[in-house]
């Protein structure tokens, strides 16, 4: 907490200057997956800054065009301004090995319009970029809490940063809910292969058997799970790492309707292998569990309260 606040004294700027923190050189892009041109350059030379507004605890993220000496200024189209809040989903990005930031235009009705600011200034190194991301998170916290960031706990600022990354993962996995018909089909498939054990014979009630019944019974062996782990993926797709997190892995048992732990610690990684093509990989130190292309049939559901992700797994042959 002290580290965050001492950093803030360096980058929060003077109250007399509305621009609190600025990245001086970069390129602004507009990204719209549903448009004919999915990514286009808006400002080939731009600054990105955090700007105070006249309203208390409200700040703007402003991308402003930088003009060359012999270039005429266009006051009608020289900046893009966005109110900073959690809906901005501000997060770091990496495009063609160039670092920058991306965020959502909340004014867009369908939520598909995004912006990318790719940093070109070599002085904007990782500590500088991290400080800028923290500053944006503090602004989002102030707007939500209606209090100065100096009253925020370290965990509050970290949560604001993590939420944006979680929502980016949720957007890529974009799904509604687990289909009940798919669960019923999975139950029926398991039922068809589970061997039914015959019931034990009932002994007659005699004096001899009653004595045996009073004897101490041996403990029953635990029932083996009625499912088996899918075969280990033969290959793990590689590409640009979008998200990488640690967690626990569970598998759904359709008979007991509960999730059984498979591994106490795994790494889940989302990689971009091509244009709008993403894979989710799950592995531990001992085994690879999942290598699956992200598609609507996964029916993935992300729960922010429990920090959990549930999805349907399909192997390379399309078997659930």
Secondary structure as GFF3:
##gff-version 3
##sequence-region A 1 320
A	DSSP	alpha_helix	2	11	.	.	.	ID=ss1
A	DSSP	beta_strand	19	32	.	.	.	ID=ss2
A	DSSP	beta_strand	39	52	.	.	.	ID=ss3
A	DSSP	beta_strand	59	65	.	.	.	ID=ss4
A	DSSP	beta_strand	79	83	.	.	.	ID=ss5
A	DSSP	three_ten_helix	86	88	.	.	.	ID=ss6
A	DSSP	beta_strand	91	95	.	.	.	ID=ss7
A	DSSP	beta_strand	98	104	.	.	.	ID=ss8
A	DSSP	beta_strand	113	119	.	.	.	ID=ss9
A	DSSP	alpha_helix	126	145	.	.	.	ID=ss10
A	DSSP	three_ten_helix	149	151	.	.	.	ID=ss11
A	DSSP	alpha_helix	154	173	.	.	.	ID=ss12
A	DSSP	alpha_helix	180	193	.	.	.	ID=ss13
A	DSSP	alpha_helix	207	214	.	.	.	ID=ss14
A	DSSP	beta_strand	240	253	.	.	.	ID=ss15
A	DSSP	beta_strand	258	274	.	.	.	ID=ss16
A	DSSP	beta_strand	277	283	.	.	.	ID=ss17
A	DSSP	beta_strand	288	293	.	.	.	ID=ss18
A	DSSP	three_ten_helix	296	298	.	.	.	ID=ss19
A	DSSP	beta_strand	301	303	.	.	.	ID=ss20
A	DSSP	beta_strand	308	310	.	.	.	ID=ss21
###
